[in-house]
């Protein structure tokens, strides 16, 4: 089916009490894994493109890929710009056929964030595309985004109300303790559920959780078994994800877990079969692990069977 506007998917999710995963893609195999698994589980899904993916594969190339493949499945799919850096990038995504865009001006003071966000909202809404923005800053590293602990701060509930009212965004990314990347601290990464509840009580639009990969132990073990030097990564616990959904979270971003899955599968083939040089067999194993991760996330968030 044709791509669906993001707001249409997320309004239903928040209203009915489940969340929709937003998976980052960089290539054909990741996109295949996402769409084939979503179709099998009858689940709506977001596929998002980061600045790093745009530079690696080209925004128009990825848009054409996702739009073509989505046209051949029967579940709702939104194509989303992740962490759009500025107005120009948002316009590029709109011209490329994206049905959801994020403008991330969270590193600016509140009023400037409002101004930059509002400008993007006006452009996107004019062509029927929904908009995500962020208030507060997540610690960690994702593509070209690097935020030190000293520069990270959590979303203020009262500011969230003003921000939504002044910008007319369709969904809000909140900073409540999650962080980008595979290293979210030791033990159990902190999630401020009380803060999330306060925001959800005051803001009726869908809320978005960034930096939410779980860094599954089975993937870490497979990486280490092939000699990967990845230290001791830590992710968001499933229990925290389940708890956040009835607190207002309707969209949950997943990138790191996909990177781990694809890389673990490829490393496994290369390590066990050093004579193998068929890229289809090498990448194919990674795609198998990608499908397993996508299935786990769709089931965890309650999106399975919601299409």
Number of C-alpha atoms within 10 A of each C-alpha: 14 16 21 21 22 26 22 13 22 26 17 16 23 22 14 12 16 24 35 29 25 27 25 26 25 20 15 13 18 24 23 19 22 26 27 17 21 26 20 14 18 19 24 27 30 27 26 28 26 23 19 15 18 18 10 12 14 14 23 16 13 23 21 14 15 24 19 14 18 25 14 12 17 17 23 25 28 26 28 30 28 25 25 23 17 15 17 11 19 25 16 15 25 20 11 15 17 31 24 28 30 29 26 22 23 20 15 13 10 15 11 13 20 22 14 19 27 21 13 25 25 16 17 21 14 10 11 14 22 23 30 28 30 28 27 22 25 28 24 19 16 19 12 11 14 13 17 11 12 7 12 17 15 17 21 17 20 12 14 21 16 13 23 20 12 14 20 17 24 23 26 25 26 26 26 22 24 25 29 24 22 26 18 25 15 11 12 12 16 16 18 14 15 10 18 21 17 15 22 19 12 12 21 17 21 23 28 25 27 21 25 26 26 21 23 18 12 10 20 20 13 18 21 14 14 17 12 14 9 11 10 12 17 21 26 24 18 16 9 16 21 16 12 23 23 17 20 27 31 30 28 24 22 26 22 21 25 27 18 22 28 24 22 26 24 22 22 19 20 16 13 10 11 9 9 12 11 9 10 11 15 20 20 17 20 26 26 16 21 28 23 15 23 24 21 12 25 25 14 18 22 18 24 24 15 18 16
